[in-house]
Amino acid sequence: METAGAGTGERILERLDNGKTSRFFWFLTILSTIGGFLFGYDTSNIGIVEGFLPSSYVTVNPFIKGYLFSGVSLGAAVGALLAAGLIDRYGRKYMLIFDAFLYSIGAILSAVTVDLFMLLVSRTLIGIAVGADSAIATAYISEWAPKRRRGSFSILQQWMITVGILGSYLIGLAVLYGLPSQAFNLDWRIMLGIAAVPSLIGLGLRFVMPESPRWLVLKGKYEKAVESLKRLGVDTNEAELKMEYPLSSARKKRMTPGVKRAFIIVGLFMMFQQITGINIPFYYGPFIISSLHLVGSTGGGSVMTEEFAVEAASIFAVINVAATYIGFKLIDRAGRRTLAITGYTGMAVFGFLGAALKYANSDIGMLVALSLFIVFFAFGVGGTGWIIQGEYFPTEYRGTMASLIAFIDWLSNFAIVEIFPFMDSTIHIAGSLVVFGVLSVAAAVVFYMIMPVTKGKSVEEITEMFDRMASQGGGK
């Protein structure tokens, strides 16, 4: 690995910010965001297996059914909240390791579940692990990623979620086609339990990750910080680190108005990211499609019907992955603010259009509009939220703030996914799309007013910018 040596006139962490990337950086990013893949997988596979669960698992209570789909989200909210008091105290690396361990247990338990209660508990446990992971991943990445590529690295969290969603559909179809006679016995257990494989791989590999150098400097662990920086391409020594970052200056400072302002912006962003309805087609996609009057969705046996619905819903997942790649290519070029406003605006347009087409009895047209709704979310909104979660805060508060932001995100996710069965039974999918369109309009207006430009800035420069904005009462 090429290293940035001393004598350049830059402070040590500036060398990290301005340094070159390598395959090792991408390796770390993928390891950091495995939790995103697992979250995407587990939130979508329940929509596939739900039609094959034993009759004793089936419930007509819309809120219990909602919890079957949203229990991972509630667990994630709890996990993010629990992580808030631990990440800044114990570091990023070992919390990521513990999350992978916890997830592995939850995935295995869900595969061997004996009743509905055990399945609900195991999915909640999975959620706790995923929630804590989501609180740490982008905070960890933002603390070593060069500023020119920080957006690209951080958006991998969202891209891994989309790949996990797609993976759940592909694995589901493979299992159903491979073992059709076991659809109501073994297949659904395989779909739930196979998630333990990437989790266990991540558990082993996360031990080789370096700890965040910024966190180590903050804690005065200079010897370990030197080792971490060297692995990230920056040569330095303990004496140099102590001189530039004395322990007294690294002590936790009082929370500034700028930090509070940043928290409000990111918290609102993550709330709107979820309540605008993006996860409805992924959690309930097979359910929604099987209820439409489409050719092939109502004929044949129950397994054939479910397979058709999964096949059709998988198109949403493919679109999501492809559109997120567009965001990956644009995020460091166009910037977070531009993509976010464009994304919410497009979601509003196609949310309203989808509702109008459904009211006109054009089910195919509604699905096309819903696909374009997903496109605008994927490239403009989904990844942006995770990026600003990690980059808006100073190191001494980044772990805590990222955890609280993740709590808001997952709690909002839980609320909309839990309530959707009730929305579907009252205002139906068309009315739901109207609600999501209105909320998307509100989001576009709010973030046009309050979201700043952070493209190309170091995390320290972003912190200083928020402090200036708070003192001046500035907007954009």
C-alpha positions as CSV (number, residue, x, y, z in Angstrom):
1,M,0.0,0.0,0.0
2,E,1.3,3.5,-0.9
3,T,1.7,5.6,2.3
4,A,1.5,9.3,3.0
5,G,4.6,10.2,4.9
6,A,5.5,13.1,7.2
7,G,6.9,16.4,6.0
8,T,4.0,17.3,3.7
9,G,2.8,20.2,5.8
10,E,-0.5,18.5,6.5
11,R,-1.7,17.4,9.9
12,I,-1.8,13.6,10.4
13,L,-5.6,13.2,10.0
14,E,-5.5,15.5,7.0
15,R,-3.2,13.1,5.3
16,L,-5.8,10.4,5.9
17,D,-8.5,12.7,4.5
18,N,-6.5,13.5,1.4
19,G,-4.9,10.0,0.9
20,K,-5.4,7.5,-1.9
21,T,-7.7,4.6,-1.7
22,S,-6.9,0.9,-2.2
23,R,-8.5,-2.5,-2.3
24,F,-8.1,-2.6,1.5
25,F,-10.5,0.4,1.9
26,W,-13.1,-1.4,-0.2
27,F,-12.6,-4.6,1.8
28,L,-13.2,-2.6,5.1
29,T,-16.3,-1.0,3.6
30,I,-17.8,-4.3,2.6
31,L,-17.0,-5.8,6.0
32,S,-18.5,-2.7,7.8
33,T,-21.7,-2.9,5.8
34,I,-22.5,-6.6,6.0
35,G,-25.2,-5.6,8.5
36,G,-26.9,-3.6,5.7
37,F,-27.0,-6.8,3.5
38,L,-28.4,-8.8,6.4
39,F,-31.0,-6.2,7.1
40,G,-32.1,-6.1,3.5
41,Y,-32.2,-9.9,3.4
42,D,-34.2,-10.4,6.6
43,T,-36.7,-7.6,6.0
44,S,-37.6,-9.0,2.6
45,N,-37.5,-12.7,3.1
46,I,-40.3,-12.6,5.6
47,G,-42.6,-11.4,2.7
48,I,-41.6,-14.6,0.9
49,V,-41.8,-17.2,3.7
50,E,-45.0,-15.7,5.2
51,G,-47.1,-17.6,2.6
52,F,-45.5,-20.9,3.5
53,L,-45.5,-20.8,7.4
54,P,-47.5,-23.5,9.2
55,S,-51.1,-22.7,9.8
56,S,-50.5,-22.3,13.5
57,Y,-48.3,-19.3,12.7
58,V,-51.0,-17.5,10.7
59,T,-52.9,-14.7,12.3
60,V,-55.7,-12.5,11.2
61,N,-54.8,-9.8,13.6
62,P,-53.3,-7.0,11.4
63,F,-51.0,-5.7,14.1
64,I,-49.5,-9.1,14.9
65,K,-49.1,-9.7,11.2
66,G,-47.5,-6.2,11.0
67,Y,-45.1,-7.2,13.8
68,L,-44.1,-10.4,11.9
69,F,-43.0,-8.1,9.1
70,S,-41.7,-5.2,11.2
71,G,-40.2,-7.0,14.2
72,V,-36.8,-6.7,12.8
73,S,-37.3,-2.9,12.5
74,L,-38.4,-2.6,16.1
75,G,-35.4,-4.7,17.2
76,A,-33.2,-2.5,15.1
77,A,-34.5,0.6,16.9
78,V,-33.7,-1.0,20.3
79,G,-30.3,-2.1,19.1
80,A,-29.4,1.3,17.9
81,L,-30.5,2.8,21.2
82,L,-28.5,0.3,23.2
83,A,-25.4,1.0,21.0
84,A,-25.6,4.7,21.8
85,G,-24.0,4.3,25.2
86,L,-21.4,1.7,24.0
87,I,-19.9,2.8,20.7
88,D,-18.0,5.9,21.9
89,R,-16.9,4.0,25.1
90,Y,-15.7,0.7,23.6
91,G,-14.9,1.6,20.0
92,R,-16.3,0.8,16.6
93,K,-14.5,-2.5,15.8
94,Y,-15.5,-4.7,18.7
95,M,-19.1,-3.5,18.6
96,L,-19.2,-4.6,14.9
97,I,-17.9,-8.0,15.9
98,F,-20.5,-8.4,18.7
99,D,-23.3,-7.4,16.3
100,A,-22.3,-10.2,13.8
101,F,-22.3,-12.7,16.7
102,L,-25.7,-11.7,17.8
103,Y,-27.1,-11.8,14.3
104,S,-25.8,-15.3,13.7
105,I,-27.7,-16.5,16.8
106,G,-30.9,-14.8,15.7
107,A,-30.7,-16.3,12.2
108,I,-30.1,-19.8,13.5
109,L,-33.0,-19.5,16.0
110,S,-35.4,-18.3,13.3
111,A,-34.6,-21.4,11.2
112,V,-35.4,-23.8,14.0
113,T,-38.3,-21.9,15.4
114,V,-41.1,-24.1,16.8
115,D,-44.0,-21.5,17.0
116,L,-45.0,-18.0,16.1
117,F,-43.7,-16.5,19.4
118,M,-40.2,-17.9,18.9
119,L,-40.1,-16.6,15.3
120,L,-41.1,-13.1,16.5
121,V,-38.5,-13.2,19.2
122,S,-35.7,-14.4,16.9
123,R,-36.6,-11.7,14.4
124,T,-36.5,-9.1,17.1
125,L,-33.0,-10.4,18.1
126,I,-31.9,-10.1,14.5
127,G,-33.2,-6.6,14.5
128,I,-31.2,-5.6,17.6
129,A,-28.0,-6.8,15.9
130,V,-28.8,-5.0,12.7
131,G,-29.8,-1.8,14.5
132,A,-26.5,-1.6,16.4
133,D,-24.6,-2.4,13.2
134,S,-26.3,0.4,11.3
135,A,-25.4,2.8,14.1
136,I,-21.7,2.0,13.8
137,A,-21.0,1.2,10.1
138,T,-21.1,4.7,8.5
139,A,-19.6,6.3,11.6
140,Y,-16.7,3.9,11.3
141,I,-16.3,4.5,7.6
142,S,-16.4,8.3,7.9
143,E,-13.5,8.2,10.3
144,W,-11.0,6.7,7.9
145,A,-12.4,7.3,4.4
146,P,-10.7,10.0,2.2
147,K,-13.0,12.9,1.9
148,R,-13.1,12.7,-1.9
149,R,-14.6,9.2,-1.8
150,R,-16.3,9.2,1.6
151,G,-19.8,9.4,0.0
152,S,-19.0,6.5,-2.3
153,F,-17.8,4.4,0.6
154,S,-20.7,5.3,2.9
155,I,-23.4,4.7,0.3
156,L,-22.3,1.1,0.2
157,Q,-24.4,0.7,3.4
158,Q,-27.5,1.4,1.3
159,W,-26.3,-0.6,-1.7
160,M,-25.7,-3.6,0.6
161,I,-29.3,-3.3,1.8
162,T,-30.6,-3.3,-1.7
163,V,-28.4,-6.4,-2.6
164,G,-29.7,-8.1,0.5
165,I,-33.3,-7.5,-0.6
166,L,-32.5,-8.8,-4.1
167,G,-30.6,-11.8,-2.5
168,S,-33.7,-12.7,-0.5
169,Y,-35.8,-13.0,-3.6
170,L,-33.2,-14.9,-5.6
171,I,-32.5,-17.4,-2.8
172,G,-36.3,-17.7,-2.2
173,L,-36.9,-18.5,-5.8
174,A,-34.0,-20.9,-6.0
175,V,-35.2,-22.8,-2.9
176,L,-38.8,-22.9,-4.1
177,Y,-37.8,-24.2,-7.5
178,G,-35.3,-26.6,-6.2
179,L,-37.5,-28.1,-3.5
180,P,-41.1,-27.4,-4.4
181,S,-42.4,-30.3,-2.4
182,Q,-40.9,-28.9,0.8
183,A,-42.3,-25.4,0.4
184,F,-44.4,-25.7,3.5
185,N,-41.9,-27.7,5.5
186,L,-38.2,-27.2,4.9
187,D,-38.0,-24.4,2.3
188,W,-39.0,-21.5,4.5
189,R,-36.6,-22.6,7.3
190,I,-33.7,-22.6,4.7
191,M,-34.6,-19.1,3.6
192,L,-34.5,-17.8,7.1
193,G,-31.5,-19.7,8.3
194,I,-29.2,-19.2,5.4
195,A,-28.6,-15.6,6.5
196,A,-26.3,-17.0,9.2
197,V,-23.7,-17.9,6.6
198,P,-22.6,-14.4,5.6
199,S,-23.0,-13.3,9.2
200,L,-20.6,-16.0,10.4
201,I,-18.1,-15.1,7.7
202,G,-18.4,-11.4,8.7
203,L,-17.9,-12.4,12.3
204,G,-14.6,-14.0,11.5
205,L,-13.2,-11.4,9.2
206,R,-14.2,-8.4,11.3
207,F,-11.4,-9.4,13.8
208,V,-8.8,-8.3,11.2
209,M,-10.3,-4.8,10.8
210,P,-8.3,-1.8,12.2
211,E,-10.0,0.3,14.9
212,S,-11.0,3.8,13.9
213,P,-7.9,6.0,14.1
214,R,-9.9,9.0,15.0
215,W,-11.5,7.1,17.9
216,L,-8.1,5.8,19.1
217,V,-6.7,9.4,19.0
218,L,-9.7,10.7,20.9
219,K,-9.1,8.1,23.6
220,G,-5.4,8.7,23.8
221,K,-4.5,5.2,22.5
222,Y,-1.7,6.6,20.4
223,E,0.3,3.3,19.9
224,K,-2.8,1.6,18.5
225,A,-3.6,4.7,16.5
226,V,-0.2,4.5,14.8
227,E,-0.8,0.9,13.8
228,S,-4.3,1.7,12.5
229,L,-3.1,4.7,10.5
230,K,-0.2,2.6,9.0
231,R,-2.7,0.0,7.8
232,L,-4.7,2.9,6.2
233,G,-1.7,4.3,4.4
234,V,-0.5,7.0,6.8
235,D,3.0,6.8,8.3
236,T,3.4,8.5,11.7
237,N,4.7,7.9,15.2
238,E,3.4,8.3,18.8
239,A,5.4,11.5,19.4
240,E,3.9,13.2,16.4
241,L,0.4,12.1,17.3
242,K,0.7,13.3,20.9
243,M,2.1,16.7,19.7
244,E,-0.7,17.3,17.2
245,Y,-3.5,15.8,19.2
246,P,-2.7,16.1,22.9
247,L,-5.1,14.1,25.2
248,S,-6.3,17.3,26.8
249,S,-7.7,18.5,23.5
250,A,-9.3,15.2,22.8
251,R,-11.5,15.3,25.9
252,K,-15.2,15.3,25.2
253,K,-16.4,18.9,24.8
254,R,-19.8,20.2,25.6
255,M,-22.3,19.6,22.9
256,T,-22.5,22.7,20.7
257,P,-25.5,24.2,19.0
258,G,-24.0,23.1,15.7
259,V,-24.1,19.4,16.8
260,K,-27.7,19.9,17.9
261,R,-28.6,21.5,14.5
262,A,-26.9,18.6,12.7
263,F,-28.9,16.1,14.8
264,I,-32.2,17.7,13.9
265,I,-31.4,17.7,10.2
266,V,-30.3,14.1,10.0
267,G,-33.0,12.9,12.4
268,L,-35.7,14.5,10.2
269,F,-34.0,13.1,7.1
270,M,-34.1,9.5,8.4
271,M,-37.7,9.9,9.6
272,F,-38.8,11.1,6.1
273,Q,-36.6,8.4,4.5
274,Q,-38.9,5.8,6.1
275,I,-42.3,7.3,6.4
276,T,-42.4,8.1,2.7
277,G,-43.1,4.4,2.2
278,I,-40.1,2.9,0.4
279,N,-40.0,-0.4,2.3
280,I,-43.7,-1.2,1.6
281,P,-42.9,-2.7,-1.8
282,F,-40.1,-4.7,-0.3
283,Y,-41.7,-6.0,2.9
284,Y,-45.1,-6.5,1.3
285,G,-44.3,-6.8,-2.4
286,P,-45.4,-10.4,-2.9
287,F,-48.6,-9.7,-0.8
288,I,-49.4,-6.6,-2.9
289,I,-48.8,-8.2,-6.2
290,S,-50.7,-11.4,-5.4
291,S,-53.7,-9.2,-4.6
292,L,-53.7,-7.5,-8.0
293,H,-55.6,-8.8,-11.0
294,L,-52.6,-9.8,-13.1
295,V,-52.2,-12.7,-15.4
296,G,-50.8,-15.6,-13.6
297,S,-51.2,-14.2,-10.1
298,T,-54.4,-16.0,-9.3
299,G,-54.1,-19.2,-11.3
300,G,-52.5,-22.6,-10.3
301,G,-51.8,-23.9,-6.9
302,S,-50.8,-21.9,-3.9
303,V,-47.1,-22.5,-4.4
304,M,-47.3,-21.4,-8.1
305,T,-49.2,-18.3,-7.0
306,E,-46.6,-17.4,-4.4
307,E,-43.8,-18.0,-6.8
308,F,-45.3,-15.7,-9.4
309,A,-45.7,-13.0,-6.7
310,V,-42.0,-13.4,-5.6
311,E,-40.8,-13.3,-9.2
312,A,-42.8,-10.1,-9.9
313,A,-41.7,-8.5,-6.6
314,S,-38.0,-9.3,-7.4
315,I,-38.2,-6.8,-10.2
316,F,-38.5,-4.1,-7.6
317,A,-35.3,-5.4,-6.0
318,V,-33.4,-5.4,-9.3
319,I,-34.5,-1.8,-9.9
320,N,-33.4,-0.8,-6.4
321,V,-29.9,-2.3,-6.8
322,A,-29.4,-0.7,-10.2
323,A,-30.7,2.7,-9.2
324,T,-28.6,2.7,-6.0
325,Y,-25.5,2.2,-8.2
326,I,-26.5,5.5,-10.0
327,G,-26.4,7.2,-6.6
328,F,-23.0,5.6,-5.9
329,K,-21.6,7.2,-9.1
330,L,-23.1,10.6,-8.4
331,I,-22.9,11.1,-4.7
332,D,-19.4,12.6,-4.6
333,R,-20.0,14.5,-7.8
334,A,-23.4,16.0,-7.5
335,G,-23.4,16.1,-3.7
336,R,-25.8,15.0,-0.9
337,R,-28.2,18.0,-1.0
338,T,-28.8,17.9,-4.7
339,L,-29.5,14.2,-4.8
340,A,-31.7,14.3,-1.8
341,I,-34.0,17.0,-3.1
342,T,-34.2,15.4,-6.5
343,G,-35.0,12.1,-5.0
344,Y,-37.8,13.3,-2.8
345,T,-39.3,15.3,-5.7
346,G,-39.3,12.3,-8.0
347,M,-40.9,10.1,-5.2
348,A,-43.7,12.7,-4.9
349,V,-44.4,12.8,-8.6
350,F,-44.5,9.0,-9.0
351,G,-46.3,8.4,-5.7
352,F,-49.2,10.6,-7.0
353,L,-49.1,9.1,-10.5
354,G,-49.2,5.6,-9.1
355,A,-52.3,6.4,-7.0
356,A,-54.0,8.0,-10.0
357,L,-53.3,4.9,-12.2
358,K,-54.6,2.6,-9.5
359,Y,-57.8,4.6,-9.2
360,A,-58.1,4.3,-13.0
361,N,-57.8,0.4,-12.5
362,S,-54.4,0.3,-14.3
363,D,-52.6,-2.2,-12.1
364,I,-49.6,-2.5,-14.5
365,G,-49.4,1.3,-14.7
366,M,-49.4,1.5,-10.9
367,L,-46.5,-1.0,-10.7
368,V,-44.5,1.0,-13.3
369,A,-45.0,4.2,-11.3
370,L,-44.1,2.4,-8.1
371,S,-40.9,1.2,-9.8
372,L,-39.9,4.8,-10.7
373,F,-40.8,5.8,-7.1
374,I,-38.1,3.2,-6.1
375,V,-35.6,4.6,-8.6
376,F,-35.8,8.1,-7.2
377,F,-35.5,6.9,-3.6
378,A,-32.6,4.6,-4.4
379,F,-30.3,7.1,-6.1
380,G,-31.3,10.2,-4.2
381,V,-32.6,9.4,-0.7
382,G,-31.6,6.0,0.5
383,G,-27.8,6.3,0.6
384,T,-27.7,10.0,1.4
385,G,-29.3,9.4,4.8
386,W,-26.6,6.9,5.8
387,I,-23.8,9.2,4.6
388,I,-24.9,12.2,6.5
389,Q,-25.5,10.1,9.6
390,G,-21.8,9.4,9.7
391,E,-20.2,12.7,8.5
392,Y,-22.2,15.4,10.2
393,F,-20.9,14.9,13.8
394,P,-17.6,15.4,15.6
395,T,-15.7,12.3,16.6
396,E,-16.4,12.6,20.3
397,Y,-20.2,12.5,19.6
398,R,-20.3,10.6,16.3
399,G,-21.0,7.2,17.8
400,T,-23.7,8.4,20.1
401,M,-25.4,10.6,17.5
402,A,-25.2,7.9,14.8
403,S,-26.9,5.5,17.2
404,L,-29.7,7.9,18.0
405,I,-30.2,8.7,14.4
406,A,-30.4,5.0,13.6
407,F,-33.0,4.7,16.4
408,I,-35.1,7.3,14.7
409,D,-34.7,5.6,11.3
410,W,-35.7,2.1,12.5
411,L,-38.5,3.4,14.8
412,S,-40.0,5.2,11.8
413,N,-39.5,2.1,9.7
414,F,-41.3,0.0,12.3
415,A,-44.2,2.4,12.5
416,I,-44.9,2.6,8.8
417,V,-44.5,-1.2,8.2
418,E,-46.6,-2.0,11.3
419,I,-49.4,0.3,10.2
420,F,-49.5,-0.6,6.5
421,P,-51.8,-3.7,6.9
422,F,-54.3,-1.3,8.5
423,M,-53.8,1.3,5.7
424,D,-54.2,-1.3,3.1
425,S,-57.5,-2.5,4.6
426,T,-58.9,1.0,4.8
427,I,-57.5,3.4,2.2
428,H,-55.9,0.6,0.1
429,I,-52.7,0.9,-1.9
430,A,-53.9,3.9,-3.9
431,G,-54.7,5.9,-0.8
432,S,-51.4,4.8,0.7
433,L,-49.5,6.1,-2.3
434,V,-51.2,9.5,-1.9
435,V,-50.1,9.7,1.7
436,F,-46.5,8.8,0.6
437,G,-46.6,11.4,-2.1
438,V,-47.7,14.2,0.3
439,L,-44.9,13.2,2.7
440,S,-42.4,13.3,-0.1
441,V,-43.4,16.8,-1.1
442,A,-43.0,17.9,2.6
443,A,-39.5,16.3,2.7
444,A,-38.4,18.0,-0.5
445,V,-39.5,21.4,0.9
446,V,-37.9,20.9,4.3
447,F,-34.5,19.8,3.0
448,Y,-34.4,22.5,0.4
449,M,-34.7,24.9,3.4
450,I,-32.3,23.3,5.9
451,M,-29.9,20.9,4.3
452,P,-26.3,22.3,3.7
453,V,-23.7,21.3,1.1
454,T,-21.0,19.0,2.5
455,K,-19.5,17.6,-0.7
456,G,-15.7,17.5,-0.6
457,K,-15.4,18.6,3.1
458,S,-13.6,16.7,5.8
459,V,-15.6,15.6,8.9
460,E,-13.9,18.3,10.9
461,E,-14.7,21.0,8.3
462,I,-18.4,19.8,8.4
463,T,-18.5,20.2,12.2
464,E,-17.1,23.7,12.0
465,M,-19.6,24.6,9.3
466,F,-22.5,23.5,11.5
467,D,-21.2,25.6,14.4
468,R,-21.0,28.6,12.1
469,M,-24.5,28.0,10.8
470,A,-25.9,27.7,14.3
471,S,-24.2,30.9,15.4
472,Q,-25.4,32.8,12.3
473,G,-28.8,31.2,12.1
474,G,-28.0,30.2,8.5
475,G,-29.9,27.8,6.3
476,K,-28.3,26.3,3.2
